């Protein structure tokens, strides 16, 4: 008997009814009310504001803090993000993070990855929430794989009272806003229903679209893609290929100008001590990953050519030369940074070290240009 035949699938009727009715209300009642009665600016301002707050709590809190331990945060910030996570109605931080760690460990595996993209768009987007395999056994040991989170009193408080907090907040917050502004039903529809559906499906797109649509500059070992459109819509989560290669980096958009508000928030809060111990992947590792991925792509594209062995050898030689110069450059950079910090080093020694570093940097840039010209010719 195959492993597949032993798996027991069960429809999750609570999820089916909730996601079905909320989506139906969002595409029918929300536009109907707008056409019939119109919406106030304050309603949409609160709807968008609550969406940004809850989605940032998922990105900064559930994902980068609790799932990957990419940085540390003050208890006040952790409490705020636990509150926002409950408002997002995406399960508790413990449950969400547990699922996500397994996703990274078994990415693209048909059955071990909870929302494997290898099973198609529908499954990875929402199907995995509507029909589960071995649900009765799934979490028997899974939470035990998160001992660090089980030691976090804020995570465990939110987990224990999750449904009370989540259902209460998602009803109470829009209701109180509606009463305060005097337009109850439109606030319930926009700040309640629309916000939830919009937020849910944008998050789900990272599991589905971000494994189908985009580029893979850092690794081709899995299906994750970088996608700027999804990055803009999800607070930076769309740089998914980078994230799957370097999951413990607090950044998803590695360049400072990459649209990644969560990264900017985490960095800015570190200046006042709210966040600390931000984990970074070195530029050397990033450059090596990009070069190696480009080499693999180029070799795949040239494998069928009659002179493929000659081309592959040339690519390999250029790649190895690039890596050698890269290693030299970052060793010199480290030496230069240490010299700048040292009060004992003589000024002329610092000048020599800096001159060597600048020369190696120039040599690396020339080799990188040569490598890219050759590799992109075939990749």
C-alpha positions as CSV (number, residue, x, y, z in Angstrom):
1,X,0.0,0.0,0.0
2,X,1.4,3.4,-0.9
3,X,2.0,6.2,1.6
4,X,-0.6,8.3,-0.3
5,X,-3.3,5.7,0.2
6,X,-2.7,5.7,3.9
7,X,-3.4,9.4,4.2
8,X,-6.8,10.3,5.5
9,X,-8.3,13.6,4.3
10,X,-11.1,15.4,6.1
11,X,-13.0,18.4,5.0
12,X,-12.8,21.3,7.4
13,X,-16.4,22.4,7.4
14,X,-15.9,25.3,9.8
15,X,-13.2,26.7,7.5
16,X,-15.2,26.0,4.3
17,X,-18.3,27.9,5.7
18,X,-16.3,30.8,7.1
19,X,-14.0,31.4,4.1
20,X,-16.9,30.8,1.7
21,X,-19.4,33.2,3.3
22,X,-16.8,35.9,4.1
23,X,-15.6,35.9,0.5
24,X,-19.2,35.9,-0.8
25,X,-20.0,38.9,1.4
26,X,-16.9,40.8,0.3
27,X,-17.7,40.5,-3.4
28,X,-21.4,41.1,-3.1
29,X,-22.5,43.0,0.0
30,X,-19.5,45.4,0.1
31,X,-20.0,46.7,-3.4
32,X,-23.8,46.6,-3.1
33,X,-23.7,48.8,0.0
34,X,-21.3,51.2,-1.7
35,X,-23.6,51.6,-4.7
36,X,-26.7,51.9,-2.7
37,X,-25.6,54.1,0.2
38,X,-22.0,55.1,-0.4
39,X,-19.1,54.9,2.1
40,X,-17.5,57.6,4.3
41,X,-13.8,58.3,4.0
42,X,-13.3,57.4,7.7
43,X,-14.7,53.9,7.0
44,X,-12.1,53.1,4.4
45,X,-9.3,54.8,6.4
46,X,-10.0,52.5,9.3
47,X,-10.4,49.5,7.0
48,X,-7.0,50.1,5.4
49,X,-5.4,51.0,8.7
50,X,-6.6,47.9,10.4
51,X,-5.5,45.8,7.5
52,X,-2.0,47.3,7.6
53,X,-1.7,46.8,11.3
54,X,-2.8,43.2,11.3
55,X,-0.7,42.3,8.2
56,X,2.4,44.0,9.6
57,X,1.8,42.0,12.8
58,X,1.8,38.8,10.7
59,X,4.9,39.8,8.8
60,X,7.0,41.3,11.7
61,X,5.6,39.1,14.4
62,X,4.3,35.7,13.3
63,X,6.8,35.4,10.5
64,X,10.1,37.1,11.2
65,X,10.1,37.2,15.0
66,X,8.3,34.0,16.1
67,X,8.7,31.6,13.1
68,X,12.3,32.5,12.2
69,X,13.7,34.2,15.3
70,X,15.3,36.8,13.0
71,X,15.5,39.4,15.8
72,X,14.4,40.0,19.4
73,X,11.7,42.3,20.5
74,X,10.6,44.2,23.6
75,X,7.7,42.5,25.4
76,X,5.5,45.6,24.6
77,X,6.1,45.1,20.9
78,X,5.5,41.4,21.2
79,X,2.2,42.1,22.9
80,X,1.1,44.6,20.2
81,X,2.0,42.1,17.5
82,X,0.1,39.3,19.3
83,X,-2.9,41.6,19.4
84,X,-2.6,42.4,15.7
85,X,-2.1,38.7,14.9
86,X,-5.4,37.8,16.7
87,X,-7.1,40.6,14.7
88,X,-5.8,39.1,11.5
89,X,-7.7,35.8,12.2
90,X,-4.9,33.5,11.0
91,X,-4.7,31.3,14.1
92,X,-2.4,31.8,17.0
93,X,1.3,32.7,16.7
94,X,2.2,29.2,18.0
95,X,0.1,27.4,15.5
96,X,1.0,29.7,12.6
97,X,4.7,29.5,13.3
98,X,4.6,25.7,13.8
99,X,3.0,25.3,10.4
100,X,5.5,27.7,8.8
101,X,8.6,26.0,10.3
102,X,7.4,22.7,8.9
103,X,6.8,24.4,5.5
104,X,10.5,25.5,5.4
105,X,11.8,22.2,6.5
106,X,9.8,20.3,3.9
107,X,9.2,22.9,1.2
108,X,7.4,21.5,-1.9
109,X,7.0,18.1,-0.4
110,X,3.5,16.9,-1.4
111,X,2.4,15.8,2.1
112,X,5.0,17.0,4.6
113,X,4.7,20.7,3.5
114,X,1.3,21.9,4.8
115,X,0.8,24.2,1.9
116,X,3.0,22.7,-0.7
117,X,3.0,24.5,-4.1
118,X,3.8,21.3,-5.8
119,X,0.2,20.3,-5.4
120,X,-1.0,23.3,-7.4
121,X,-2.3,26.9,-6.9
122,X,-5.6,26.0,-5.2
123,X,-4.1,23.7,-2.6
124,X,-1.3,26.1,-1.6
125,X,-3.6,29.1,-1.7
126,X,-6.5,27.9,0.4
127,X,-7.3,24.3,-0.3
128,X,-5.0,23.1,2.5
129,X,-7.2,25.0,4.9
130,X,-10.4,23.4,3.6
131,X,-9.3,19.8,3.5
132,X,-6.6,18.4,5.8
133,X,-4.6,15.2,5.8
134,X,-4.3,13.3,9.1
135,X,-5.7,16.2,11.0
136,X,-6.2,14.1,14.1
137,X,-2.4,13.4,14.4
138,X,-1.1,16.5,12.8
139,X,-0.4,18.6,15.9
140,X,0.3,15.8,18.4
141,X,4.0,16.6,18.4
142,X,4.2,19.7,16.2
143,X,4.0,22.2,19.0
144,X,6.8,20.3,20.8
145,X,9.0,21.4,17.9
146,X,8.6,25.0,19.1
147,X,10.0,24.9,22.6
148,X,11.3,28.5,22.3
149,X,7.7,29.7,21.6
150,X,6.3,27.7,24.4
151,X,8.6,29.6,26.8
152,X,7.2,32.9,25.6
153,X,4.4,33.9,28.0
154,X,2.9,36.3,25.5
155,X,2.8,33.6,22.8
156,X,1.2,31.1,25.2
157,X,-1.3,33.6,26.6
158,X,-2.4,34.5,23.0
159,X,-2.6,30.8,22.1
160,X,-4.6,29.9,25.2
161,X,-7.2,32.6,24.7
162,X,-6.8,32.9,20.9
163,X,-10.4,32.3,19.8
164,X,-11.8,34.5,22.5
165,X,-9.4,37.3,21.5
166,X,-9.7,36.8,17.8
167,X,-13.5,36.5,17.5
168,X,-14.0,39.2,20.1
169,X,-11.6,41.7,18.4
170,X,-13.0,41.1,14.9
171,X,-16.5,41.8,16.1
172,X,-15.8,44.5,18.8
173,X,-13.3,46.7,16.9
174,X,-15.4,47.4,13.8
175,X,-18.6,47.5,15.9
176,X,-17.2,50.1,18.3
177,X,-15.8,52.1,15.4
178,X,-19.2,52.0,13.6
179,X,-21.0,53.2,16.7
180,X,-18.4,55.9,17.3
181,X,-18.7,57.3,13.8
182,X,-22.4,56.7,13.4
183,X,-22.2,54.4,10.4
184,X,-22.3,50.9,12.0
185,X,-23.0,48.6,9.0
186,X,-20.6,50.1,6.6
187,X,-17.8,49.9,9.2
188,X,-18.7,46.2,9.8
189,X,-18.5,45.5,6.1
190,X,-15.3,47.4,5.3
191,X,-13.3,47.3,8.6
192,X,-14.7,43.9,9.3
193,X,-15.5,41.7,6.3
194,X,-13.5,43.4,3.5
195,X,-10.4,43.8,5.6
196,X,-10.3,40.2,6.7
197,X,-10.9,38.8,3.2
198,X,-8.4,41.1,1.6
199,X,-5.8,40.4,4.3
200,X,-6.3,36.6,4.2
201,X,-5.9,36.3,0.4
202,X,-2.8,38.5,0.2
203,X,-1.2,36.3,2.9
204,X,-2.3,33.2,1.0
205,X,-0.7,34.6,-2.2
206,X,2.7,34.2,-0.6
207,X,2.0,30.5,-0.3
208,X,0.6,30.2,-3.8
209,X,1.6,33.0,-6.3
210,X,5.0,33.6,-4.7
211,X,5.8,29.9,-5.6
212,X,4.6,30.3,-9.2
213,X,5.2,33.8,-10.5
214,X,8.5,35.7,-10.3
215,X,12.3,35.2,-10.4
216,X,14.7,32.8,-8.6
217,X,18.0,34.7,-8.4
218,X,19.3,33.1,-5.1
219,X,18.3,29.5,-5.4
220,X,16.5,27.0,-7.6
221,X,16.4,24.3,-5.0
222,X,12.7,25.1,-4.3
223,X,9.8,26.8,-6.1
224,X,9.9,30.1,-4.1
225,X,10.0,33.3,-6.2
226,X,10.9,37.0,-5.8
227,X,7.9,39.1,-6.9
228,X,7.9,42.9,-6.4
229,X,4.1,43.2,-6.9
230,X,3.5,40.8,-4.1
231,X,6.2,42.5,-2.0
232,X,4.3,45.8,-2.3
233,X,0.9,44.2,-1.4
234,X,2.3,42.2,1.6
235,X,4.7,44.5,3.3
236,X,7.8,43.0,1.8
237,X,7.0,39.3,2.0
238,X,7.1,39.0,-1.8
239,X,10.9,38.6,-1.9
240,X,10.3,34.9,-1.3
241,X,13.2,33.4,-3.2
242,X,15.6,35.3,-1.0
243,X,13.7,34.4,2.1
244,X,13.7,30.7,1.4
245,X,17.5,30.8,0.8
246,X,18.2,32.9,3.8
247,X,15.2,32.4,6.1
248,X,16.9,33.8,9.3
249,X,17.6,37.2,7.8
250,X,15.3,39.9,9.3
251,X,15.1,41.3,5.8
252,X,13.2,39.9,2.9
253,X,14.1,42.7,0.5
254,X,17.9,42.6,0.9
255,X,18.7,46.0,-0.7
256,X,17.8,49.1,1.4
257,X,15.5,50.3,-1.4
258,X,13.6,47.1,-1.8
259,X,10.0,47.7,-0.7
260,X,10.0,45.9,2.7
261,X,8.2,48.0,5.4
262,X,8.6,45.3,8.0
263,X,12.4,45.4,7.5
264,X,12.3,49.2,7.9
265,X,10.2,49.0,11.1
266,X,12.5,46.4,12.6
267,X,15.6,48.4,11.8
268,X,14.1,51.7,13.0
269,X,12.9,50.3,16.3
270,X,16.4,48.9,16.9
271,X,17.6,52.5,17.1
272,X,15.6,53.0,20.3
273,X,16.1,49.6,21.7
274,X,12.7,48.1,21.0
275,X,14.2,45.5,18.7
276,X,17.7,44.0,19.0
277,X,20.0,41.2,17.7
278,X,18.9,41.7,14.1
279,X,20.2,38.7,12.1
280,X,21.9,39.5,8.7
281,X,23.3,37.4,6.0
282,X,26.7,38.6,4.8
283,X,27.0,40.2,1.4
284,X,29.6,37.5,0.6
285,X,27.1,34.7,1.1
286,X,24.5,36.6,-1.0
287,X,26.8,37.2,-3.9
288,X,28.0,33.6,-3.8
289,X,24.3,32.3,-3.9
290,X,23.5,34.6,-6.8
291,X,26.6,33.5,-8.7
292,X,26.0,29.8,-8.0
293,X,22.4,30.0,-9.1
294,X,23.3,31.8,-12.3
295,X,26.0,29.1,-13.0
296,X,23.4,26.4,-12.6
297,X,21.0,28.1,-14.9
298,X,23.7,28.7,-17.6
299,X,24.8,25.0,-17.4
300,X,21.2,23.8,-17.8
301,X,20.7,26.0,-20.9
302,X,23.9,24.9,-22.6
303,X,23.7,21.2,-21.8
304,X,22.1,20.4,-25.3
305,X,24.7,22.4,-27.3
306,X,27.3,20.5,-29.3
307,X,30.2,22.4,-27.6
308,X,28.5,22.2,-24.2
309,X,31.6,20.8,-22.4
310,X,33.7,23.6,-23.6
311,X,31.1,26.2,-22.6
312,X,30.5,24.6,-19.2
313,X,34.3,24.6,-18.4
314,X,34.5,28.2,-19.4
315,X,31.6,29.1,-17.1
316,X,33.1,27.0,-14.3
317,X,36.4,28.8,-14.6
318,X,34.9,32.2,-14.6
319,X,32.7,31.3,-11.6
320,X,35.6,30.0,-9.6
321,X,37.6,33.2,-10.4
322,X,34.7,35.3,-9.3
323,X,34.4,33.4,-6.0
324,X,38.1,33.6,-5.3
325,X,38.0,37.4,-5.8
326,X,34.9,37.6,-3.7
327,X,36.6,35.8,-0.8
328,X,39.6,38.1,-1.1
329,X,37.5,41.2,-1.2
330,X,35.5,40.4,1.9
331,X,38.6,39.3,3.9
332,X,40.2,42.7,3.0
333,X,36.9,44.5,3.9
334,X,36.9,42.8,7.3
335,X,40.6,43.8,7.9
336,X,39.8,47.4,6.8
337,X,36.8,47.6,9.2
338,X,38.9,46.3,12.1
339,X,41.7,48.7,11.3
340,X,39.3,51.6,11.3
341,X,38.1,50.6,14.8
342,X,41.6,50.1,16.2
343,X,43.2,53.0,17.9
344,X,46.6,51.3,17.9
345,X,46.9,50.9,14.1
346,X,49.2,53.6,12.5
347,X,47.6,55.9,10.0
348,X,49.9,54.7,7.2
349,X,49.0,51.1,8.0
350,X,45.3,52.0,7.6
351,X,46.0,53.7,4.3
352,X,47.8,50.6,3.0
353,X,44.9,48.4,4.1
354,X,42.4,50.7,2.6
355,X,44.3,50.9,-0.7
356,X,44.5,47.1,-0.9
357,X,40.7,46.8,-0.2
358,X,39.9,49.4,-2.9
359,X,42.0,47.5,-5.4
360,X,40.4,44.2,-4.6
361,X,37.0,45.8,-4.8
362,X,37.8,47.1,-8.3
363,X,39.2,43.7,-9.4
364,X,36.0,42.0,-8.1
365,X,33.7,44.4,-9.9
366,X,35.6,43.8,-13.2
367,X,35.4,40.0,-12.7
368,X,31.8,40.3,-11.8
369,X,31.0,42.2,-15.0
370,X,33.0,39.6,-17.0
371,X,31.1,36.8,-15.3
372,X,27.7,38.3,-15.7
373,X,28.3,39.0,-19.4
374,X,29.3,35.4,-20.0
375,X,26.7,33.7,-17.8
376,X,23.8,35.8,-19.0
377,X,24.8,35.0,-22.5
378,X,23.8,31.4,-21.9
379,X,21.4,31.7,-18.9
